[in-house]
Amino acid sequence: MGYTRSDHRLLQALTERWRPETNTFHLRHGEMTITLQDVAILTGLPIDGKPVTGITDHDDWASVCEELLGVIFLSWLKETFSIVPDVELDDDILQQYARAYILFVLGSTIFADGTGNKIHACYLHLFRDFEDAGRYSWGAAALAHLYRALYRGSVLGERIVTKDFVPMQLWSWERLHVGRPSLHDPDFILGDRPLGAR
Protein backbone atom coordinates (compact mmCIF):
# COMPACT_ATOMS: atom_id res chain seq x y z
CA MET A 1 0.00 0.00 0.00
CA GLY A 2 1.28 3.40 -0.84
CA TYR A 3 0.26 6.69 0.70
CA THR A 4 -3.53 7.04 0.67
CA ARG A 5 -5.20 10.40 1.29
CA SER A 6 -8.26 9.78 3.42
CA ASP A 7 -11.68 10.75 2.09
CA HIS A 8 -13.35 11.47 5.42
CA ARG A 9 -16.80 12.15 3.92
CA LEU A 10 -16.82 8.88 2.01
CA LEU A 11 -15.73 6.93 5.08
CA GLN A 12 -18.32 8.67 7.26
CA ALA A 13 -21.09 7.92 4.74
CA LEU A 14 -20.12 4.25 4.63
CA THR A 15 -19.91 4.08 8.42
CA GLU A 16 -23.47 5.44 8.66
CA ARG A 17 -24.62 2.59 6.41
CA TRP A 18 -22.85 -0.14 8.40
CA ARG A 19 -25.08 -2.68 10.11
CA PRO A 20 -23.21 -4.60 12.83
CA GLU A 21 -25.90 -7.30 13.03
CA THR A 22 -24.78 -8.57 9.61
CA ASN A 23 -21.39 -6.83 9.28
CA THR A 24 -22.53 -5.36 5.98
CA PHE A 25 -23.12 -1.99 4.39
CA HIS A 26 -26.81 -1.44 3.59
CA LEU A 27 -26.75 0.40 0.28
CA ARG A 28 -29.48 1.40 -2.15
CA HIS A 29 -28.78 -1.58 -4.41
CA GLY A 30 -28.36 -4.16 -1.61
CA GLU A 31 -25.86 -5.28 1.00
CA MET A 32 -22.10 -5.46 0.56
CA THR A 33 -19.21 -6.17 2.87
CA ILE A 34 -15.45 -6.19 3.03
CA THR A 35 -14.15 -9.75 3.02
CA LEU A 36 -10.89 -11.29 4.07
CA GLN A 37 -10.09 -11.83 0.40
CA ASP A 38 -10.61 -8.10 -0.25
CA VAL A 39 -8.15 -7.22 2.51
CA ALA A 40 -5.56 -9.66 1.17
CA ILE A 41 -5.83 -8.48 -2.44
CA LEU A 42 -6.00 -4.76 -1.66
CA THR A 43 -3.38 -4.53 1.08
CA GLY A 44 -1.13 -7.51 0.46
CA LEU A 45 -1.35 -8.47 4.13
CA PRO A 46 -1.22 -12.24 4.76
CA ILE A 47 -4.52 -13.84 5.77
CA ASP A 48 -3.19 -17.29 6.64
CA GLY A 49 -1.07 -17.99 9.67
CA LYS A 50 -0.99 -17.59 13.39
CA PRO A 51 -3.53 -15.30 15.05
CA VAL A 52 -2.42 -11.79 15.91
CA THR A 53 -2.90 -11.27 19.62
CA GLY A 54 -1.60 -8.53 21.84
CA ILE A 55 -0.29 -8.63 25.35
CA THR A 56 -3.13 -8.38 27.81
CA ASP A 57 -0.94 -8.04 30.90
CA HIS A 58 -0.43 -4.26 31.04
CA ASP A 59 2.44 -4.63 33.50
CA ASP A 60 4.50 -6.50 30.90
CA TRP A 61 4.31 -3.79 28.18
CA ALA A 62 7.00 -1.68 29.77
CA SER A 63 9.46 -4.57 29.87
CA VAL A 64 8.63 -5.59 26.29
CA CYS A 65 9.15 -2.00 25.09
CA GLU A 66 12.38 -1.76 27.03
CA GLU A 67 13.68 -5.02 25.59
CA LEU A 68 12.59 -4.59 21.97
CA LEU A 69 12.81 -0.83 21.45
CA GLY A 70 15.16 0.33 24.13
CA VAL A 71 12.62 2.92 25.35
CA ILE A 72 9.55 2.80 27.54
CA PHE A 73 7.48 5.86 26.56
CA LEU A 74 5.66 5.31 23.26
CA SER A 75 4.91 9.01 22.91
CA TRP A 76 8.60 9.37 22.02
CA LEU A 77 8.44 6.66 19.37
CA LYS A 78 8.29 8.90 16.33
CA GLU A 79 10.66 11.50 17.72
CA THR A 80 13.19 8.94 18.88
CA PHE A 81 13.16 6.59 15.90
CA SER A 82 12.14 8.76 12.92
CA ILE A 83 15.71 9.17 11.68
CA VAL A 84 18.31 6.41 11.77
CA PRO A 85 21.68 7.90 12.73
CA ASP A 86 24.21 7.98 9.92
CA VAL A 87 26.76 6.00 11.88
CA GLU A 88 27.73 2.36 12.14
CA LEU A 89 25.10 0.66 14.33
CA ASP A 90 25.11 -2.87 15.67
CA ASP A 91 22.35 -5.29 14.68
CA ASP A 92 20.44 -4.94 17.95
CA ILE A 93 20.09 -1.16 17.52
CA LEU A 94 19.07 -1.51 13.85
CA GLN A 95 16.43 -4.06 14.84
CA GLN A 96 15.09 -1.62 17.45
CA TYR A 97 14.70 1.02 14.74
CA ALA A 98 13.00 -1.51 12.45
CA ARG A 99 10.57 -2.54 15.21
CA ALA A 100 9.77 1.07 15.96
CA TYR A 101 9.11 1.79 12.27
CA ILE A 102 6.89 -1.28 11.84
CA LEU A 103 4.94 -0.44 14.99
CA PHE A 104 4.51 3.15 13.79
CA VAL A 105 3.26 2.07 10.35
CA LEU A 106 0.84 -0.51 11.75
CA GLY A 107 -0.34 1.84 14.47
CA SER A 108 -0.92 4.74 12.12
CA THR A 109 -2.59 2.88 9.23
CA ILE A 110 -4.11 -0.51 9.98
CA PHE A 111 -4.40 -0.63 13.78
CA ALA A 112 -4.90 3.04 14.66
CA ASP A 113 -6.63 3.66 17.96
CA GLY A 114 -9.73 5.81 18.39
CA THR A 115 -7.78 9.01 19.01
CA GLY A 116 -5.79 8.86 15.79
CA ASN A 117 -2.57 9.89 17.53
CA LYS A 118 -1.60 6.99 19.77
CA ILE A 119 0.37 3.93 18.85
CA HIS A 120 -0.69 0.83 20.74
CA ALA A 121 2.22 -1.26 22.02
CA CYS A 122 0.29 -4.50 22.47
CA TYR A 123 1.54 -5.86 19.12
CA LEU A 124 5.19 -5.14 19.78
CA HIS A 125 6.01 -8.58 21.17
CA LEU A 126 5.07 -10.08 17.77
CA PHE A 127 8.20 -8.44 16.32
CA ARG A 128 10.62 -10.05 18.73
CA ASP A 129 11.61 -12.36 15.84
CA PHE A 130 11.26 -10.74 12.39
CA GLU A 131 11.08 -14.04 10.54
CA ASP A 132 8.28 -15.23 12.80
CA ALA A 133 6.40 -11.92 12.37
CA GLY A 134 5.70 -12.80 8.73
CA ARG A 135 3.85 -15.92 9.82
CA TYR A 136 0.96 -14.04 11.41
CA SER A 137 -2.44 -13.42 9.82
CA TRP A 138 -2.13 -9.62 9.70
CA GLY A 139 -4.96 -9.32 7.17
CA ALA A 140 -7.45 -11.10 9.44
CA ALA A 141 -6.42 -8.86 12.34
CA ALA A 142 -6.81 -5.77 10.14
CA LEU A 143 -10.32 -6.85 9.11
CA ALA A 144 -11.32 -7.56 12.72
CA HIS A 145 -9.97 -4.15 13.75
CA LEU A 146 -11.92 -2.51 10.91
CA TYR A 147 -15.16 -4.26 11.90
CA ARG A 148 -14.66 -3.13 15.49
CA ALA A 149 -14.04 0.47 14.39
CA LEU A 150 -17.16 0.36 12.18
CA TYR A 151 -19.20 -0.94 15.12
CA ARG A 152 -17.93 1.84 17.35
CA GLY A 153 -18.62 4.46 14.70
CA SER A 154 -22.08 3.23 13.70
CA VAL A 155 -23.54 2.03 17.01
CA LEU A 156 -21.66 3.89 19.71
CA GLY A 157 -21.37 7.09 17.69
CA GLU A 158 -17.63 7.37 18.24
CA ARG A 159 -15.72 9.72 15.99
CA ILE A 160 -14.21 7.80 13.12
CA VAL A 161 -10.50 8.06 12.65
CA THR A 162 -9.74 7.85 8.95
CA LYS A 163 -6.48 6.03 9.61
CA ASP A 164 -8.57 3.07 10.82
CA PHE A 165 -10.25 2.83 7.46
CA VAL A 166 -7.46 2.49 4.86
CA PRO A 167 -8.66 -1.00 3.79
CA MET A 168 -12.27 0.26 3.64
CA GLN A 169 -11.37 3.20 1.43
CA LEU A 170 -9.40 0.96 -0.94
CA TRP A 171 -12.34 -1.46 -0.98
CA SER A 172 -14.76 1.36 -1.79
CA TRP A 173 -12.65 2.54 -4.70
CA GLU A 174 -12.52 -1.00 -6.11
CA ARG A 175 -16.13 -2.03 -5.49
CA LEU A 176 -18.20 1.18 -5.51
CA HIS A 177 -16.00 3.54 -7.53
CA VAL A 178 -17.37 6.50 -5.54
CA GLY A 179 -14.76 9.21 -5.23
CA ARG A 180 -12.11 6.97 -6.73
CA PRO A 181 -9.07 8.94 -7.84
CA SER A 182 -7.81 8.64 -11.39
CA LEU A 183 -4.82 6.41 -11.91
CA HIS A 184 -1.72 8.37 -12.83
CA ASP A 185 -0.62 5.59 -15.15
CA PRO A 186 -3.49 3.29 -16.22
CA ASP A 187 -0.98 0.89 -17.80
CA PHE A 188 0.88 0.46 -14.50
CA ILE A 189 1.79 -3.20 -14.01
CA LEU A 190 1.37 -4.37 -10.44
CA GLY A 191 3.29 -7.62 -10.70
CA ASP A 192 3.10 -9.23 -7.26
CA ARG A 193 2.12 -6.03 -5.42
CA PRO A 194 -1.35 -5.51 -3.90
CA LEU A 195 -4.06 -3.56 -5.76
CA GLY A 196 -3.80 -0.81 -3.15
CA ALA A 197 -0.31 0.00 -4.47
CA ARG A 198 -1.81 1.60 -7.56
LUMTI-980770 format. One line per field, with one value per residue: residue in three letters; residue number from 1; z, x, y of N, C-alpha, C in turn. Coordinates in steps of 0.2 Angstrom, whole numbers, plus 5000, padded with zeros to 4 digits. Each point is the difference from the previous one (the first is absolute). Example, Ala and Ser with C-alpha at 12.3 -4.5 7.8 and 13.67 -1.06 7.14 Angstrom:
% LUMTI-980770
rest (ALA; SER)
nr (1; 2)
npz (5039; 4996)
npx (5066; 4998)
npy (4972; 5005)
capz (5000; 5001)
capx (4996; 5004)
capy (5006; 5006)
cpz (5000; 5003)
cpx (5004; 4996)
cpy (5006; 5005)
//
This chain:
% LUMTI-980770
rest (MET; GLY; TYR; THR; ARG; SER; ASP; HIS; ARG; LEU; LEU; GLN; ALA; LEU; THR; GLU; ARG; TRP; ARG; PRO; GLU; THR; ASN; THR; PHE; HIS; LEU; ARG; HIS; GLY; GLU; MET; THR; ILE; THR; LEU; GLN; ASP; VAL; ALA; ILE; LEU; THR; GLY; LEU; PRO; ILE; ASP; GLY; LYS; PRO; VAL; THR; GLY; ILE; THR; ASP; HIS; ASP; ASP; TRP; ALA; SER; VAL; CYS; GLU; GLU; LEU; LEU; GLY; VAL; ILE; PHE; LEU; SER; TRP; LEU; LYS; GLU; THR; PHE; SER; ILE; VAL; PRO; ASP; VAL; GLU; LEU; ASP; ASP; ASP; ILE; LEU; GLN; GLN; TYR; ALA; ARG; ALA; TYR; ILE; LEU; PHE; VAL; LEU; GLY; SER; THR; ILE; PHE; ALA; ASP; GLY; THR; GLY; ASN; LYS; ILE; HIS; ALA; CYS; TYR; LEU; HIS; LEU; PHE; ARG; ASP; PHE; GLU; ASP; ALA; GLY; ARG; TYR; SER; TRP; GLY; ALA; ALA; ALA; LEU; ALA; HIS; LEU; TYR; ARG; ALA; LEU; TYR; ARG; GLY; SER; VAL; LEU; GLY; GLU; ARG; ILE; VAL; THR; LYS; ASP; PHE; VAL; PRO; MET; GLN; LEU; TRP; SER; TRP; GLU; ARG; LEU; HIS; VAL; GLY; ARG; PRO; SER; LEU; HIS; ASP; PRO; ASP; PHE; ILE; LEU; GLY; ASP; ARG; PRO; LEU; GLY; ALA; ARG)
nr (1; 2; 3; 4; 5; 6; 7; 8; 9; 10; 11; 12; 13; 14; 15; 16; 17; 18; 19; 20; 21; 22; 23; 24; 25; 26; 27; 28; 29; 30; 31; 32; 33; 34; 35; 36; 37; 38; 39; 40; 41; 42; 43; 44; 45; 46; 47; 48; 49; 50; 51; 52; 53; 54; 55; 56; 57; 58; 59; 60; 61; 62; 63; 64; 65; 66; 67; 68; 69; 70; 71; 72; 73; 74; 75; 76; 77; 78; 79; 80; 81; 82; 83; 84; 85; 86; 87; 88; 89; 90; 91; 92; 93; 94; 95; 96; 97; 98; 99; 100; 101; 102; 103; 104; 105; 106; 107; 108; 109; 110; 111; 112; 113; 114; 115; 116; 117; 118; 119; 120; 121; 122; 123; 124; 125; 126; 127; 128; 129; 130; 131; 132; 133; 134; 135; 136; 137; 138; 139; 140; 141; 142; 143; 144; 145; 146; 147; 148; 149; 150; 151; 152; 153; 154; 155; 156; 157; 158; 159; 160; 161; 162; 163; 164; 165; 166; 167; 168; 169; 170; 171; 172; 173; 174; 175; 176; 177; 178; 179; 180; 181; 182; 183; 184; 185; 186; 187; 188; 189; 190; 191; 192; 193; 194; 195; 196; 197; 198)
npz (5000; 4996; 5000; 5004; 4996; 5007; 4997; 5005; 4995; 4996; 5004; 5002; 4994; 4999; 5005; 4998; 4995; 5005; 4999; 5007; 4999; 4994; 5003; 4998; 4995; 5002; 4994; 4996; 4997; 5006; 5003; 5003; 5000; 5004; 4995; 5003; 4995; 5001; 5007; 4998; 4996; 5004; 5005; 4998; 5005; 5003; 4997; 4998; 5005; 5005; 5005; 4999; 5006; 5003; 5004; 5004; 5002; 5002; 5005; 4995; 4998; 5006; 5002; 4997; 5001; 5006; 5000; 4997; 5003; 5006; 4999; 5004; 4999; 4998; 5004; 5002; 4998; 4998; 5006; 5004; 4997; 4999; 5003; 4996; 5006; 4997; 5005; 5001; 4999; 5006; 4999; 5007; 4999; 4995; 5003; 5005; 4995; 4998; 5006; 5002; 4995; 5001; 5006; 4998; 4995; 5004; 5005; 4995; 4998; 5002; 5005; 4997; 5005; 5004; 5003; 4996; 5006; 5001; 5002; 4999; 5006; 5000; 4994; 5004; 5004; 4995; 5002; 5005; 4995; 4996; 5000; 5006; 5000; 4995; 5006; 5002; 5002; 4998; 4994; 5003; 5003; 4994; 4997; 5005; 4999; 4994; 5000; 5005; 4996; 4995; 5004; 5002; 4994; 4998; 5005; 5002; 4993; 5000; 5001; 4993; 5001; 4996; 5005; 5004; 4995; 5000; 5003; 5004; 5001; 5000; 5004; 5003; 4999; 5002; 5005; 5002; 4999; 5006; 4997; 4996; 5003; 4995; 4996; 5002; 5000; 4995; 4996; 5006; 5000; 5004; 4996; 5005; 4999; 5005; 4999; 5007; 4996; 4996)
npx (5004; 4999; 5002; 4995; 4998; 4998; 4995; 5000; 4997; 5004; 5005; 4998; 4999; 5006; 5003; 4997; 5003; 5004; 4998; 5002; 4993; 5001; 5003; 4995; 5002; 4995; 5000; 4999; 5006; 5001; 5002; 5006; 5005; 5005; 5003; 5002; 4997; 4995; 5001; 5000; 4995; 4996; 5002; 5000; 4996; 5004; 4996; 5005; 4999; 5005; 4995; 4999; 5004; 4998; 5004; 4997; 5006; 4996; 5001; 4999; 4996; 5001; 5000; 4995; 4997; 5002; 4998; 4994; 4999; 5001; 4993; 4997; 5001; 4994; 4999; 5006; 4996; 4996; 5000; 5000; 4996; 4999; 5006; 5002; 5004; 5004; 5000; 5006; 4994; 5000; 4999; 5001; 5004; 5003; 4999; 5003; 5004; 5002; 5001; 5003; 5004; 5001; 5001; 5004; 5002; 5000; 5002; 5003; 4999; 5002; 5004; 4998; 5002; 4995; 5006; 5002; 5002; 4997; 5005; 4996; 5002; 4994; 5001; 5004; 4998; 4996; 5004; 4999; 4997; 5004; 5003; 4999; 5001; 5004; 5000; 4999; 4993; 5004; 4998; 5000; 5006; 5002; 4998; 5003; 5005; 5000; 4998; 5005; 5004; 4998; 5000; 5006; 5001; 4998; 5002; 5006; 5001; 5005; 5004; 4999; 5005; 5001; 5005; 4995; 4999; 5007; 4999; 4995; 5004; 5005; 4997; 4998; 5006; 5002; 4996; 5000; 5006; 4997; 5002; 5000; 5006; 5002; 5001; 5005; 5001; 4995; 5006; 5000; 5005; 4995; 5000; 5004; 5000; 4997; 4993; 5001; 5005; 4994)
npy (4994; 5005; 5006; 5000; 5005; 5001; 4997; 5005; 5004; 4997; 5000; 5006; 5001; 4997; 5003; 5005; 4996; 5000; 4994; 5001; 5000; 5002; 5005; 5004; 5002; 5004; 4998; 5005; 4997; 5000; 4994; 5002; 4996; 5002; 4996; 4994; 4998; 5004; 4999; 4994; 5000; 5004; 4997; 4994; 5002; 4996; 4996; 4996; 4996; 5002; 5000; 5006; 4999; 5005; 5003; 4996; 4998; 5005; 4996; 4995; 5005; 5003; 4994; 4999; 5006; 4999; 4994; 5001; 5005; 4998; 5001; 5004; 5007; 4998; 5005; 4997; 4995; 5004; 5004; 4994; 4997; 5007; 5001; 4996; 5000; 5005; 4995; 4997; 4997; 4997; 4994; 4999; 5005; 4997; 4994; 5004; 5003; 4994; 4998; 5005; 4999; 4993; 5001; 5005; 4996; 4994; 5003; 5003; 4994; 4994; 5001; 5006; 5003; 5000; 5002; 4996; 5000; 4994; 4997; 4995; 4999; 4998; 5002; 5004; 4996; 5002; 5005; 4996; 4996; 5004; 4994; 4999; 5006; 4997; 4996; 5006; 4999; 5005; 4997; 4994; 5002; 5002; 4995; 4996; 5003; 4999; 4994; 4999; 5003; 4996; 4995; 5002; 5000; 4994; 4997; 5000; 5001; 4996; 5005; 5000; 4996; 5005; 5001; 4999; 5004; 4999; 4994; 5004; 5005; 4995; 4997; 5006; 5002; 4994; 5000; 5006; 5002; 5001; 5006; 4995; 5000; 5004; 4995; 5001; 4994; 5000; 5000; 5002; 4996; 4996; 4995; 4999; 5006; 5002; 4999; 5001; 4997; 5000)
capz (5000; 5000; 5004; 4998; 5003; 5002; 4998; 5006; 4999; 4997; 5005; 5004; 4997; 5000; 5007; 5001; 4997; 5003; 5005; 5003; 5001; 4994; 4997; 4993; 4998; 4997; 4994; 4996; 4996; 5004; 5005; 4998; 5005; 4999; 5002; 5001; 4993; 4998; 5004; 4998; 4993; 5000; 5004; 4999; 5007; 5000; 5004; 5003; 5005; 5007; 5002; 5003; 5006; 5004; 5007; 5004; 5006; 4999; 5003; 4996; 4994; 5001; 4999; 4992; 4996; 5002; 4997; 4993; 4997; 5004; 5004; 5004; 4999; 4993; 4998; 4997; 4995; 4994; 5001; 5001; 4994; 4994; 4995; 5002; 5000; 4995; 5002; 5001; 5006; 5000; 4997; 5005; 5000; 4993; 5001; 5004; 4996; 4995; 5004; 5001; 4993; 4998; 5005; 4998; 4994; 5002; 5004; 4997; 4994; 5001; 5007; 5003; 5006; 4999; 5000; 4994; 5002; 5005; 4997; 5005; 5000; 5001; 4995; 5000; 5002; 4994; 4996; 5004; 4995; 4994; 4996; 5003; 4999; 4994; 5000; 5003; 4995; 5000; 4997; 5004; 5006; 4998; 4999; 5007; 5003; 4996; 5002; 5006; 4999; 4997; 5006; 5005; 4997; 4998; 5006; 5006; 4998; 5001; 4994; 4997; 4998; 4993; 4999; 5001; 4994; 4993; 4996; 4998; 4994; 4994; 4998; 4997; 4994; 4995; 5000; 4999; 4995; 5002; 5002; 4998; 4996; 4994; 5000; 4997; 4994; 5000; 4998; 5006; 5001; 5007; 5002; 5006; 5005; 5001; 4996; 5003; 4999; 4994)
capx (4996; 5003; 4996; 4993; 4997; 4994; 4994; 4996; 4993; 4998; 5000; 4994; 4994; 4999; 4999; 4993; 4996; 5003; 4996; 5004; 4997; 5002; 5007; 4999; 4997; 4993; 5000; 4994; 4999; 5000; 5005; 5007; 5005; 5007; 5001; 5007; 5004; 5001; 5005; 5006; 5002; 5001; 5005; 5005; 5001; 4999; 4993; 5001; 5006; 4998; 4996; 5003; 4997; 5004; 5002; 4994; 5002; 5003; 5006; 5005; 5002; 5006; 5006; 5000; 5003; 5007; 5004; 5000; 5001; 5005; 4997; 4994; 4994; 4998; 4999; 5006; 5001; 5001; 5005; 5006; 5002; 4998; 5006; 5006; 5006; 5004; 5006; 5000; 4996; 5000; 4994; 4995; 4997; 4996; 4994; 4995; 4998; 4995; 4994; 4997; 4997; 4994; 4995; 4998; 4996; 4994; 4996; 4997; 4996; 4995; 4998; 4999; 4995; 4994; 5002; 5004; 5007; 5004; 5003; 4999; 5006; 4998; 5003; 5007; 5003; 4999; 5006; 5006; 5003; 4997; 4998; 4993; 4995; 4996; 4995; 4994; 4995; 4999; 4994; 4994; 5000; 4998; 4992; 4996; 5001; 4995; 4993; 4999; 5000; 4993; 4995; 5000; 4998; 4993; 4995; 5002; 5000; 5007; 5003; 5004; 5006; 5001; 5006; 4997; 4996; 5004; 4998; 4994; 5000; 5002; 4994; 4995; 5003; 4999; 4993; 4995; 5003; 4998; 5005; 5006; 5005; 5002; 5007; 5005; 5002; 4996; 5003; 5004; 5000; 5001; 5004; 4997; 4998; 4993; 4997; 5000; 5006; 4999)
capy (5006; 5006; 5005; 5001; 5006; 4998; 5004; 4999; 5000; 4993; 4996; 5001; 4998; 4992; 4998; 5001; 4995; 4993; 4997; 4995; 4993; 4996; 5002; 5002; 5007; 5000; 5005; 5000; 4994; 4994; 5000; 4999; 5000; 4999; 4993; 4999; 5000; 5007; 5003; 4997; 5003; 5007; 5002; 4995; 4997; 4993; 4998; 4994; 5000; 5000; 5005; 5006; 5002; 5004; 4999; 5002; 5002; 5007; 5001; 4998; 5004; 5004; 4996; 4998; 5006; 5001; 4995; 5000; 5007; 5004; 5006; 4998; 5004; 5000; 5007; 5002; 4995; 5004; 5005; 4997; 4995; 5002; 5001; 4995; 5003; 4998; 4997; 4993; 4997; 4993; 4997; 5001; 5007; 5000; 4997; 5004; 5005; 4996; 4998; 5006; 5002; 4996; 5002; 5007; 4999; 4996; 5004; 5006; 4998; 4994; 4999; 5006; 5000; 5005; 5007; 5001; 5002; 4996; 4994; 4995; 4996; 4993; 4996; 5000; 4993; 4996; 5002; 4998; 4996; 5002; 4995; 4998; 5005; 4999; 4994; 5002; 5002; 5007; 5002; 4999; 5005; 5006; 5000; 5000; 5007; 5004; 4999; 5003; 5007; 5002; 4999; 5006; 5006; 5000; 4998; 5004; 5007; 5003; 5004; 4995; 5002; 4997; 4995; 4993; 4998; 4999; 4994; 5001; 5005; 4997; 4996; 5004; 5002; 4994; 4997; 5005; 5005; 5006; 5004; 4997; 5005; 4997; 4997; 5004; 4996; 4994; 4994; 4998; 4993; 4999; 4994; 4997; 5005; 5000; 5005; 5006; 5003; 5004)
cpz (5000; 5004; 4997; 5004; 5002; 4998; 5006; 4999; 4997; 5006; 5005; 4997; 5000; 5007; 5002; 4997; 5002; 5005; 5003; 5001; 4995; 4998; 4993; 4999; 4997; 4995; 4996; 4996; 5004; 5005; 4997; 5006; 4998; 5003; 5001; 4994; 4998; 5003; 4997; 4993; 5000; 5004; 5000; 5007; 5000; 5004; 5003; 5005; 5007; 5001; 5003; 5006; 5004; 5007; 5004; 5007; 5000; 5004; 4996; 4995; 5001; 4999; 4993; 4997; 5002; 4996; 4992; 4997; 5004; 5003; 5003; 4997; 4992; 4997; 4996; 4994; 4993; 5000; 5000; 4994; 4993; 4995; 5003; 4999; 4994; 5002; 5000; 5006; 5000; 4999; 5005; 4999; 4993; 5001; 5004; 4996; 4995; 5004; 5001; 4993; 4999; 5005; 4998; 4994; 5001; 5004; 4997; 4993; 5001; 5007; 5004; 5006; 4999; 5000; 4994; 5001; 5005; 4996; 5006; 5000; 5001; 4995; 4999; 5001; 4994; 4995; 5003; 4995; 4993; 4995; 5002; 4999; 4993; 4999; 5003; 4995; 5001; 4997; 5004; 5006; 4997; 4999; 5006; 5003; 4996; 5002; 5007; 5000; 4997; 5005; 5004; 4996; 4998; 5006; 5006; 4998; 5002; 4994; 4996; 4998; 4993; 4999; 5001; 4994; 4994; 4996; 4997; 4994; 4994; 4998; 4996; 4993; 4995; 4999; 4998; 4996; 5002; 5003; 4998; 4996; 4993; 5001; 4997; 4994; 5000; 4998; 5005; 5001; 5007; 5001; 5006; 5005; 5001; 4996; 5003; 4999; 4994; 5002)
cpx (5004; 4997; 4993; 4997; 4993; 4994; 4995; 4993; 4998; 5000; 4995; 4994; 4999; 4999; 4993; 4995; 5002; 4995; 5003; 4997; 5002; 5007; 5000; 4998; 4994; 5000; 4994; 4998; 5001; 5006; 5006; 5004; 5007; 5002; 5008; 5003; 5001; 5006; 5007; 5002; 5002; 5006; 5006; 5002; 4998; 4994; 5001; 5006; 4997; 4996; 5004; 4996; 5005; 5001; 4994; 5003; 5004; 5007; 5006; 5002; 5006; 5006; 5001; 5003; 5007; 5004; 5001; 5001; 5006; 4997; 4994; 4994; 4999; 4999; 5006; 5002; 5002; 5007; 5007; 5002; 4998; 5006; 5005; 5006; 5005; 5007; 4999; 4996; 5001; 4993; 4994; 4997; 4996; 4994; 4995; 4997; 4994; 4993; 4996; 4996; 4993; 4995; 4996; 4995; 4994; 4996; 4997; 4997; 4995; 4997; 5000; 4995; 4995; 5002; 5004; 5007; 5004; 5002; 5000; 5006; 4998; 5003; 5007; 5003; 5000; 5006; 5007; 5005; 4997; 4998; 4994; 4995; 4996; 4996; 4993; 4995; 4998; 4994; 4994; 4999; 4998; 4992; 4996; 5001; 4995; 4993; 4999; 4999; 4993; 4995; 5000; 4998; 4992; 4995; 5002; 5000; 5007; 5002; 5005; 5007; 5002; 5006; 4997; 4997; 5003; 4997; 4993; 5000; 5003; 4994; 4995; 5002; 4999; 4993; 4995; 5002; 4998; 5006; 5007; 5005; 5002; 5007; 5005; 5003; 4995; 5003; 5005; 5000; 5002; 5005; 4998; 4998; 4992; 4997; 5000; 5006; 5000; 4999)
cpy (5006; 5005; 5001; 5006; 4998; 5004; 4999; 5000; 4993; 4995; 5001; 4998; 4992; 4998; 5001; 4995; 4993; 4997; 4994; 4993; 4996; 5002; 5001; 5008; 4999; 5006; 5000; 4994; 4993; 5001; 4998; 5000; 4999; 4993; 5000; 4999; 5007; 5003; 4997; 5003; 5007; 5002; 4996; 4997; 4992; 4998; 4993; 5000; 5000; 5006; 5006; 5002; 5004; 4998; 5003; 5002; 5007; 5001; 4998; 5004; 5004; 4995; 4998; 5006; 5001; 4995; 5001; 5007; 5004; 5006; 4997; 5004; 5000; 5006; 5003; 4996; 5004; 5004; 4996; 4996; 5002; 5000; 4995; 5004; 4998; 4998; 4992; 4997; 4993; 4997; 5001; 5007; 5001; 4997; 5004; 5005; 4997; 4999; 5007; 5003; 4996; 5001; 5006; 4999; 4997; 5005; 5006; 4998; 4995; 5000; 5006; 5000; 5006; 5007; 5002; 5003; 4996; 4994; 4994; 4995; 4992; 4996; 4999; 4994; 4995; 5001; 4998; 4996; 5002; 4995; 4997; 5005; 5000; 4994; 5002; 5002; 5007; 5002; 4999; 5004; 5007; 5000; 5000; 5007; 5005; 4999; 5003; 5008; 5002; 4999; 5006; 5007; 5000; 4999; 5005; 5008; 5003; 5003; 4995; 5003; 4997; 4995; 4993; 4997; 5000; 4995; 5001; 5005; 4997; 4995; 5004; 5002; 4994; 4998; 5005; 5005; 5007; 5004; 4997; 5005; 4997; 4997; 5005; 4996; 4994; 4994; 4998; 4993; 4999; 4995; 4996; 5005; 5000; 5006; 5007; 5004; 5004; 5007)
//
